[in-house]
């Protein structure tokens, strides 16, 4: 995998004699895997020269563009990216999903007639737009993980792994802990710890380093890192090479040299082995592991999953937040069309959480009867599983609570003062996106009571294993080379397995069951990659054991036609079925159906 810099400057392009060595173009990085996959990360002004080079090399007809966020210094090169104007070319553009406008609409806005003579519709290439959230997905042979960064606009960082190498692109990220930004290596809250884990063991990290620790106090809330913070998190994450990036437009090449020297001295003082370089236009880095390296792909909810709800349906609750903070949060919610931001009392919070209604909770330090961290812990304990994934944010000054105490109490994140409306809006978007991305439990069939009566009439629930069912599961597993094959019956609240080859459990919750979706129609339910399906991407059996990535289920019918369950095969890797394989699976399901109904007793010979 080769990584090449085409734009390294932040905020605004700065061409001129003082920026010749590190470059004056804004953010743009090219990645090419050994198989030839072409990926751009950000499309600042550096995308202009990159596009021309790709066309000259004959590589401009197909590729992918990852946008970290839609500030101009990261997208201004798109209207000048030559491959998008090539007839017959096909390009995919990925960027963070907002709560209001779509990615395509946001990108089109910069090409509005008032600003630019050519509209987005002028692209001759076939362009596909993909909105992403936190999670993971693949582009050809490249595995990509995404994580929200700390910036006034909704921003994602990208971790790419291919050819035995790995690197992280983390541009436009501000330390969560102000002291960490000021150069205190031992500082950092839960957000900084999560950032370190995102960088963990990467061969290369391209990291925002626009400011110094001395400059940072006047830049808080602007959404950028200091060189000290970039060095500290890279050392903590055991990174091999750190490329300082997003150079401040006011800094000359000589000034960047000085910062690189300071960064290297910081590494030496810590006794670490981190290599520090300055990102420079035209420079390239080869990332390659051993020929026999085995890359362990993490199981993550898909970045490409669209939320099953929209912002107008979300409920945000606030307790113990000052009037000024409440006004900012309410305005931030209103800006994204979130209508329900309600101030509630402590006891009302408990009732709301137990009812499973809120999407996001802010707890402030103005509570009179209990501190917000303790209240967070109480909410988690009282509501149990209902509050397990609910984002609970504490609004306060720089938190004085030890990181492990906040984590133990179930604090999702901290919103520390001072914060602007733009910053609060960006953070609220990220927290709401996490809340909105739950797996979808199947709807109840219209004939649910009649269907349940048919299930009970079979008399099979909770009976012992029988060879007449087990053999079909074994044969299906062998015929399709599938690690799991199941004969399921869907009860009122559970999915019960009459046969379960390769799966040790006899039942699972109906909410988690794939077969619960299969019985909603007579057609086969085929899920080629669960991480790309918003019904299943965050299902516990997808992101946890047994890591289901493929499912093929055929509805099973009782004699009266009621759909009582499914015959299915399951795999831990994405795959597809040919038409012939699907027919074979359907034939096997029909054989299973013949075993469902009780057989009439044979008449005695007379």
C-alpha positions in Angstrom: 0.0 0.0 0.0 1.4 3.4 -1.0 0.4 6.7 0.6 1.2 9.9 -1.3 0.6 13.5 -0.2 -1.0 15.9 -2.6 -2.1 18.6 -0.2 -0.9 19.1 3.4 -1.9 22.6 4.3 -4.9 23.5 6.6 -7.6 26.1 6.4 -6.6 27.9 3.1 -4.2 27.2 0.3 -0.9 29.1 0.7 1.1 29.0 -2.6 4.4 30.8 -2.6 8.1 30.7 -2.1 7.9 30.1 1.7 5.8 26.9 1.3 7.6 25.1 -1.5 9.0 22.2 0.5 5.9 21.1 2.5 3.4 22.5 -0.1 0.7 25.1 -0.1 -2.3 23.0 -1.3 -5.0 22.0 1.2 -5.8 18.5 2.4 -5.5 15.6 -0.1 -3.9 12.2 0.3 -3.8 9.4 -2.3 -3.7 5.7 -1.3 -3.1 2.9 -3.8 -3.2 -0.8 -2.7 -1.1 -3.5 -4.3 -4.2 -4.6 -6.2 -4.6 -1.2 -7.8 -7.5 0.2 -5.7 -7.3 4.0 -5.8 -8.5 5.9 -2.8 -8.4 9.7 -2.1 -8.7 10.9 1.4 -10.1 14.5 1.3 -10.3 16.6 -1.8 -8.8 20.0 -1.0 -7.0 22.0 -3.6 -4.4 19.2 -3.9 -7.0 17.1 -5.7 -6.5 19.2 -8.8 -3.0 18.0 -9.5 -3.8 14.5 -8.4 -6.7 14.3 -10.8 -4.5 15.3 -13.7 -1.9 12.8 -12.7 -4.5 10.0 -12.5 -5.7 10.7 -16.0 -2.2 10.8 -17.4 -1.4 7.5 -15.8 -4.7 5.9 -17.0 -6.0 5.4 -13.5 -8.7 8.0 -13.5 -11.6 5.8 -14.6 -12.5 4.2 -11.3 -11.8 5.2 -7.7 -13.0 6.2 -4.3 -12.9 9.5 -2.4 -13.2 9.5 1.4 -14.2 12.9 2.8 -13.4 13.6 6.5 -15.8 16.5 6.6 -17.2 19.2 4.3 -15.3 22.3 5.3 -14.0 24.0 2.2 -10.3 23.2 2.7 -11.3 19.5 2.4 -13.7 19.6 -0.6 -12.7 22.6 -2.7 -10.7 20.5 -5.1 -13.7 18.3 -6.1 -14.9 20.7 -8.9 -11.4 20.6 -10.3 -10.9 16.8 -10.1 -10.5 15.8 -13.7 -11.7 12.1 -13.4 -15.2 13.3 -12.4 -15.6 14.9 -15.8 -14.4 11.8 -17.8 -17.3 10.0 -19.6 -17.5 6.4 -18.6 -15.6 6.9 -15.3 -17.1 5.6 -12.1 -16.3 7.2 -8.7 -17.6 6.6 -5.2 -17.7 9.5 -2.7 -18.0 8.7 1.0 -18.5 11.3 3.8 -20.1 11.7 7.2 -23.8 11.5 7.3 -25.4 14.6 8.7 -28.8 14.8 10.3 -30.2 17.4 7.8 -28.8 17.7 4.3 -27.5 14.7 2.4 -23.8 14.4 1.5 -24.6 15.0 -2.1 -26.6 18.2 -1.3 -23.7 19.6 0.8 -21.2 19.0 -1.9 -23.5 20.5 -4.5 -23.8 23.6 -2.4 -20.2 24.7 -3.1 -21.0 24.4 -6.8 -24.1 26.6 -6.6 -24.4 29.1 -9.4 -23.6 32.0 -7.0 -20.1 30.5 -6.3 -19.2 28.4 -9.3 -20.1 28.3 -13.0 -20.5 24.5 -13.2 -23.0 22.5 -11.2 -22.6 19.0 -9.7 -24.8 17.7 -12.5 -22.0 18.5 -15.0 -20.0 15.5 -13.8 -19.7 13.2 -16.8 -18.6 10.3 -14.6 -21.0 8.0 -12.8 -20.8 9.2 -9.2 -22.1 7.3 -6.2 -22.6 8.9 -2.8 -22.3 7.0 0.4 -23.0 8.5 3.8 -21.0 7.0 6.7 -21.0 6.9 10.4 -18.7 5.2 12.9 -18.0 1.6 12.0 -16.2 -0.2 9.2 -16.5 -1.2 5.6 -14.3 -2.5 2.7 -13.2 -1.0 -0.6 -11.9 -3.8 -2.8 -9.0 -5.2 -0.8 -8.8 -2.3 1.7 -10.4 -2.6 5.1 -11.5 0.8 6.5 -12.6 1.7 10.0 -14.2 5.1 10.9 -14.4 7.1 14.1 -15.8 10.5 14.9 -13.2 13.2 15.5 -13.5 16.2 17.8 -14.2 19.2 15.4 -16.9 21.9 15.1 -18.2 20.1 12.0 -19.2 16.4 12.0 -15.9 14.8 11.1 -14.6 11.2 10.8 -11.1 9.8 10.9 -10.2 6.8 8.7 -8.1 3.8 9.5 -7.0 1.8 6.4 -5.5 -1.6 6.4 -4.2 -3.4 3.3 -1.2 -5.4 2.1 -0.1 -6.0 5.7 0.2 -2.3 6.5 -2.0 0.1 8.4 -2.4 3.8 8.7 -4.8 6.4 10.2 -5.9 9.7 8.8 -6.9 12.0 11.6 -7.2 15.5 10.3 -9.1 18.3 12.1 -9.2 16.8 15.6 -9.1 18.8 18.8 -8.0 17.1 22.1 -11.0 16.3 24.3 -9.0 17.4 27.3 -7.7 20.9 27.1 -4.7 20.1 29.3 -3.7 17.4 26.8 -3.7 20.0 24.1 -1.5 22.2 26.2 1.2 19.5 26.3 0.4 17.5 29.5 1.1 14.0 28.4 -0.7 12.4 31.4 -3.9 14.3 30.7 -6.8 13.0 28.6 -10.4 12.0 29.2 -12.4 9.1 27.8 -12.5 10.7 24.3 -8.7 10.9 24.2 -8.4 7.3 25.3 -10.7 6.2 22.5 -8.7 8.2 20.0 -5.5 6.5 21.2 -7.1 3.1 20.6 -8.1 4.1 17.1 -4.5 4.8 16.4 -3.2 1.7 18.2 -0.2 0.0 16.5 -0.6 1.8 13.2 2.4 1.8 10.9 1.6 5.4 9.9 -0.6 8.1 11.5 -1.3 11.3 9.5 -2.4 13.6 12.3 -3.6 17.2 12.6 -0.8 19.3 14.1 -1.9 22.8 13.2 -1.0 24.5 16.5 1.6 24.4 19.3 0.8 24.0 23.0 1.6 27.7 23.5 -0.9 28.7 20.8 -3.7 26.4 21.9 -5.3 28.4 24.7 -6.5 31.0 22.2 -7.6 28.3 19.7 -9.8 26.1 22.0 -12.9 25.2 20.1 -11.4 25.7 16.7 -11.1 21.9 16.2 -7.4 21.3 15.8 -4.5 19.5 17.5 -1.2 20.6 18.8 2.1 19.0 17.8 2.6 18.0 21.4 -0.8 16.2 21.5 -0.2 14.5 18.2 3.2 13.2 19.5 1.8 12.1 22.9 -1.2 10.1 21.5 1.0 8.5 18.8 3.5 7.4 21.5 0.7 6.1 23.7 -0.7 4.1 20.8 2.6 2.5 19.8 2.6 4.1 16.4 5.6 3.6 14.2 5.6 6.8 12.1 3.8 10.1 12.8 3.3 12.6 9.9 2.5 16.0 11.2 -0.3 17.4 8.9 -2.7 20.2 8.3 0.1 22.8 8.6 -1.1 26.2 9.6 -1.3 28.6 6.6 0.7 31.2 8.4 3.7 28.8 8.9 6.6 28.8 6.4 8.6 25.7 5.6 11.3 26.9 8.0 8.7 27.2 10.8 7.4 23.7 10.0 11.0 22.4 10.3 11.2 24.0 13.7 8.0 22.2 14.8 9.3 18.8 13.5 12.5 19.3 15.5 10.5 20.1 18.6 8.4 17.0 18.1 11.4 14.8 17.7 13.0 16.2 20.9 9.7 15.4 22.7 10.0 11.8 21.5 13.6 11.5 22.6 12.8 13.0 26.0 10.2 10.3 26.5 12.6 7.6 25.5 10.3 6.3 22.7 11.0 4.9 19.2 8.4 7.0 17.3 9.6 8.4 13.9 8.3 11.9 13.3 8.1 13.5 9.8 6.4 16.5 8.3 3.8 15.7 5.6 5.1 17.2 2.4 3.5 17.4 -1.1 4.8 14.8 -3.5 6.3 12.6 -0.8 5.2 9.0 -0.7 5.4 6.3 2.0 5.3 2.5 1.3 3.5 0.5 4.0 3.9 -3.2 3.7 3.9 -6.1 6.2 5.5 -9.6 5.9 4.3 -11.6 2.9 2.6 -14.1 5.2 1.1 -11.5 7.5 -2.4 -12.3 8.6 -4.6 -9.2 9.1 -7.3 -9.6 11.7 -10.3 -7.6 10.4 -12.3 -6.2 13.3 -16.0 -6.8 13.4 -17.6 -3.4 13.5 -21.1 -2.1 12.7 -21.1 -0.9 9.1 -20.1 2.7 8.4 -22.5 2.6 5.5 -25.6 1.9 7.5 -28.4 4.5 7.3 -30.2 5.2 10.6 -33.7 3.7 10.8 -35.1 6.9 12.2 -34.5 10.5 11.5 -33.8 13.5 13.7 -37.4 14.7 13.9 -38.2 11.6 15.9 -35.4 11.9 18.4 -35.9 13.0 22.1 -33.1 14.8 23.9 -33.4 15.3 27.7 -31.6 17.8 29.9 -31.2 17.8 33.7 -29.2 20.1 35.9 -27.9 22.3 33.0 -27.5 26.0 33.5 -29.7 28.4 31.5 -26.9 29.5 29.3 -25.8 25.9 28.4 -29.4 24.9 27.9 -30.0 27.7 25.4 -26.9 26.6 23.4 -28.0 23.0 23.4 -31.6 23.9 22.4 -30.3 26.0 19.6 -28.0 23.3 18.4 -30.8 20.8 18.4 -33.2 23.2 16.6 -30.5 23.8 13.9 -30.6 20.1 13.0 -34.4 19.7 13.2 -34.4 17.9 16.6 -37.7 19.2 18.0 -37.8 17.7 21.5 -35.2 19.1 23.9 -36.8 19.0 27.4 -35.6 20.0 30.8 -36.7 17.4 33.3 -36.4 16.6 37.0 -34.3 13.7 38.3 -37.2 11.4 38.9 -38.6 12.1 35.5 -35.3 11.0 34.0 -35.6 7.6 35.6 -39.1 7.2 34.3 -38.1 8.2 30.8 -35.0 5.9 30.7 -37.0 3.0 32.0 -39.6 3.6 29.3 -36.9 3.4 26.7 -37.8 6.8 25.0 -34.9 9.2 25.1 -32.2 9.2 22.4 -29.7 11.4 24.3 -29.3 12.8 27.9 -27.3 15.8 29.1 -26.6 15.9 32.8 -25.3 19.2 34.2 -23.3 20.2 37.2 -26.1 22.4 38.5 -28.0 19.5 40.1 -28.6 20.2 43.7 -29.3 16.8 45.1 -26.7 14.6 43.4 -23.6 14.9 41.3 -24.0 14.1 37.6 -21.6 11.2 37.5 -23.4 9.5 40.4 -26.8 10.2 38.7 -25.4 8.6 35.5 -24.4 5.5 37.4 -27.9 5.3 39.0 -29.6 5.6 35.7 -27.6 2.8 34.2 -28.3 0.6 37.2 -32.0 1.4 37.5 -32.8 1.0 33.8 -30.6 -2.0 33.2 -30.3 -3.0 29.5 -32.6 -0.2 28.4 -29.9 2.3 29.2 -26.9 0.3 28.2 -26.4 2.1 24.9 -28.1 5.4 25.6 -25.6 8.3 25.3 -25.4 10.1 28.6 -23.3 13.3 28.4 -22.0 15.4 31.3 -21.9 19.1 30.9 -19.3 20.7 33.1 -16.0 22.6 33.3 -12.9 20.5 32.6 -13.9 17.3 34.4 -12.0 16.6 37.6 -13.4 13.1 37.8 -10.8 10.4 37.2 -11.3 8.7 33.8 -11.9 5.3 35.3 -14.6 6.6 37.6 -16.5 8.2 34.7 -16.2 5.1 32.7 -17.3 2.9 35.6 -20.4 5.1 36.0 -21.3 4.8 32.4 -20.5 8.3 31.3 -20.5 8.3 27.5 -18.7 11.6 27.0 -18.1 15.1 28.4 -19.1 18.4 27.0 -16.7 20.9 28.6 -17.1 24.6 28.8 -16.6 26.9 27.1 -18.3 25.5 24.0 -19.8 27.3 21.0 -23.1 26.6 19.3 -21.3 25.1 16.3 -19.3 22.8 18.5 -22.3 21.7 20.5 -24.2 21.1 17.3 -21.4 18.9 15.9 -21.1 16.9 19.1 -24.9 16.4 19.4 -25.0 15.1 15.8 -22.3 12.5 16.6 -24.0 11.4 19.8 -27.5 11.2 18.1 -26.0 9.2 15.2 -24.8 6.6 17.7 -28.2 6.5 19.4 -30.1 6.3 16.1 -28.1 3.4 14.9 -29.7 0.4 16.6 -30.5 -2.9 14.9 -34.1 -3.2 13.8 -36.2 -5.8 15.4 -38.7 -7.4 13.0 -42.2 -6.2 12.8 -45.0 -8.6 13.9 -46.7 -10.4 11.1 -50.3 -9.2 10.5 -51.6 -12.7 11.4 -49.4 -13.1 14.5 -51.9 -14.7 16.8 -53.0 -17.2 14.1 -49.4 -17.9 13.3 -48.5 -18.5 17.0 -51.4 -20.9 17.2 -50.0 -22.9 14.3 -46.6 -23.0 16.0 -48.1 -24.4 19.2 -50.2 -26.9 17.3 -47.0 -28.5 15.9 -46.1 -29.5 19.4 -42.4 -29.2 18.7 -41.3 -26.3 21.1 -38.9 -27.4 23.8 -38.8 -31.0 22.6 -35.6 -33.0 22.5 -33.4 -33.1 19.4 -34.5 -35.5 16.7 -32.5 -37.0 13.9 -35.2 -36.3 11.3 -34.4 -32.5 11.8 -30.7 -32.7 12.7 -29.8 -34.6 9.5 -31.1 -31.7 7.3 -29.0 -29.2 9.3 -25.9 -31.3 8.9 -26.5 -31.8 5.2 -27.1 -28.1 4.6 -23.9 -27.2 6.5 -21.9 -29.6 4.4 -23.5 -28.8 1.0 -23.0 -25.1 1.4 -19.8 -25.2 3.4 -21.6 -23.2 6.1 -20.4 -23.3 9.7 -24.0 -23.0 11.0 -27.4 -24.4 9.9 -30.6 -24.0 11.8 -34.2 -25.1 11.9 -36.0 -22.4 13.8 -39.5 -21.9 15.2 -40.6 -18.4 16.1 -42.3 -18.2 19.5 -43.9 -15.1 20.9 -40.7 -13.7 22.5 -38.0 -16.1 21.3 -36.4 -17.8 18.3 -36.2 -21.5 19.3 -34.1 -24.0 17.4 -35.4 -27.5 16.7 -32.0 -28.2 15.1 -28.9 -26.2 15.5 -25.7 -27.4 13.8 -22.6 -25.5 14.7 -24.5 -23.3 17.2 -24.6 -24.2 20.9 -27.6 -22.2 21.9 -31.1 -23.7 21.7 -32.8 -20.3 21.5 -32.2 -16.5 21.2 -34.3 -13.4 21.7 -36.8 -12.9 19.0 -35.6 -9.2 18.8 -32.1 -10.5 17.7 -33.3 -13.2 15.4 -32.8 -13.1 11.7 -35.5 -15.7 11.2 -38.0 -13.3 12.8 -37.5 -11.2 9.6 -37.6 -14.2 7.3 -41.2 -15.1 8.4 -42.5 -11.7 7.2 -42.8 -13.0 3.7 -42.7 -16.1 1.5 -39.6 -15.2 -0.4 -36.1 -16.3 0.8 -34.3 -13.7 3.0 -30.7 -13.4 1.8 -28.3 -11.1 3.6 -25.0 -11.2 1.8 -23.2 -8.9 4.3 -24.9 -8.0 7.6 -22.6 -5.0 8.1 -24.1 -3.4 5.0 -27.7 -4.0 6.1 -29.3 -1.5 8.5 -31.6 -4.2 9.9 -28.7 -6.2 11.3 -25.5 -4.1 11.3 -25.5 -3.5 15.1 -27.3 -6.7 16.1 -25.5 -8.3 19.1 -24.9 -11.6 17.1 -23.3 -9.5 14.3 -20.9 -7.4 16.4 -20.4 -10.2 19.0 -20.4 -14.0 18.9 -20.9 -15.7 16.6 -20.2 -12.7 14.3 -22.9 -13.3 11.7 -21.9 -11.8 8.4 -24.1 -13.9 6.0 -27.6 -15.3 6.4 -29.8 -17.2 4.0 -33.2 -18.2 5.4 -36.2 -20.0 3.8 -39.6 -19.5 5.6 -41.1 -22.8 6.9 -44.8 -23.2 6.6 -47.3 -25.3 8.6 -50.0 -27.3 6.7 -52.4 -24.3 6.8 -49.8 -22.0 5.2 -48.8 -20.2 8.4 -45.1 -19.2 8.5 -43.9 -20.8 11.7 -40.1 -20.5 11.4 -37.2 -20.8 8.9 -34.6 -23.1 7.6 -31.3 -21.2 7.3 -27.6 -21.3 6.9 -25.2 -18.8 8.5 -21.6 -17.8 8.0 -19.1 -15.5 9.7 -17.9 -14.1 6.4 -19.8 -12.3 3.6 -20.9 -14.4 0.7 -23.5 -14.9 -2.0 -25.5 -17.9 -3.3 -25.9 -18.8 -6.9 -29.4 -19.4 -8.3 -28.7 -23.2 -8.2 -27.7 -23.0 -4.6 -30.7 -21.0 -3.6 -33.0 -23.6 -5.3 -31.2 -26.3 -3.4 -31.7 -24.5 -0.1 -35.4 -24.1 -0.9 -35.7 -27.8 -1.7 -34.2 -28.7 1.6 -36.6 -26.4 3.4 -39.5 -28.2 1.7 -38.2 -31.5 3.1 -38.0 -29.9 6.6 -41.6 -28.8 6.2 -42.7 -32.4 5.6 -41.3 -33.2 9.1 -43.1 -30.4 10.9 -46.7 -31.9 11.0 -47.4 -34.9 13.2 -47.6 -38.0 11.1 -51.0 -39.9 11.2 -50.7 -43.2 13.1 -50.4 -46.3 10.8 -53.4 -48.6 10.7 -53.0 -52.0 12.1 -53.0 -54.9 9.5 -56.3 -56.8 9.7 
